[in-house]
Amino acid sequence: MKVYELHPHEGFASLVRAERPSPPVGPTDVRVRVRATSLNFRDLVVAKNAHERAADARANVPLSDGAGEVVEVGSRVERWKRGDRVAASFFPTWVSGELDDRHHAAALGGSVDGMLAEEVVLDQSAWVRVPEGWSYEQAATLPCAGVTAWNALFEAARVRPGDTVLVQGTGGVSVFALQLAKAAGARVIATSSSEKKREVARRLGADHVLDYTADPEWGAAAKRWTGGRGVDVVVEVGGPGTFDQSSTALRYGGTMSLLGVLTGTKGAVDTHRVFHRHLRVAGVYVGSVSMFEDLVRALEASKVAPVVDRTFGFDDARAAYEHLASASHVGKVVVTL
């Protein structure tokens, strides 16, 4: 089968096409012919750090997100049959409950082979049916960005009709969060430095948009828009560089779902506001299989559809990485197989 592997080269030259034998299928395994994959910011980081791998280290297959059709099942598989349309969970062993070291170590596309391959074999519990009527390209956007947005809004937080949610930018998680929050009856504030992207956010239902470059104090501006109360939930994708503005925007007792590192992982933040205003900072790292299944049901009920910015063929996978790295996208970048 055709695959991409990550080799110890600089930049996206680390992505190398290769061929491998099809993986074997155990009694509880399911083999899926992958039809589409999608990229996340994490995939850029993993590829760019591949040059640090030892020259004799095993070359892993990248990407956590992918969808396809079941082509073979093990002798003890009961959940799936040939022809079923499924997507893989980001954490294939995290079915429910709390994340732990074992589940963390099994995340696809990191230290474990991912989805940028013609065939992938995982245990039957790792697969989730795709929403009815969705294309494989659409379904491939869900395992990381979709599940993360769901977790940020409805697991780490409890968004209710009438709440106000602030999302940062128009990347995959933020767009899903905007759409899901609107479907739940919330008001949404979106930030972006690009008027083109702010207009897309408006079309997707954003009630208010802010230019964070024109107004560096956008947290206070968001709070003013709520009449001084503050927003209920912030989907924080920036990290330390945006943390203080997010905490400024939040109401007393509000929740910051902290899930991104676009401005890095370390930096000075104002902790006084967190305890002084009883804020809740919840770390969000994707989600479990059961969260993924809840998301699929919600998507089918709400008719929310993903925003696919651009689709690339398998031969152009490096170009897909470059496009995502340019930050010119809105929504998701997809690679088809």
Secondary structure as UniProt FT lines:
FT   STRAND          2..6
FT   HELIX           11..14
FT   STRAND          15..19
FT   TURN            27..28
FT   STRAND          29..38
FT   HELIX           41..48
FT   HELIX           50..52
FT   TURN            55..56
FT   STRAND          65..73
FT   TURN            75..76
FT   TURN            82..83
FT   STRAND          85..88
FT   TURN            92..93
FT   HELIX           101..105
FT   TURN            109..111
FT   STRAND          119..123
FT   HELIX           124..126
FT   STRAND          127..129
FT   TURN            132..133
FT   HELIX           136..139
FT   TURN            140..141
FT   HELIX           142..146
FT   HELIX           147..150
FT   HELIX           151..155
FT   TURN            161..162
FT   STRAND          164..168
FT   HELIX           172..183
FT   TURN            184..185
FT   STRAND          187..191
FT   HELIX           195..203
FT   TURN            204..205
FT   STRAND          208..210
FT   TURN            212..214
FT   TURN            216..217
FT   HELIX           218..225
FT   TURN            226..228
FT   STRAND          231..236
FT   HELIX           240..249
FT   STRAND          250..258
FT   TURN            262..263
FT   HELIX           272..276
FT   TURN            277..278
FT   STRAND          280..283
FT   HELIX           289..302
FT   STRAND          308..313
FT   HELIX           314..316
FT   HELIX           317..325
FT   TURN            326..327
FT   STRAND          332..336
//
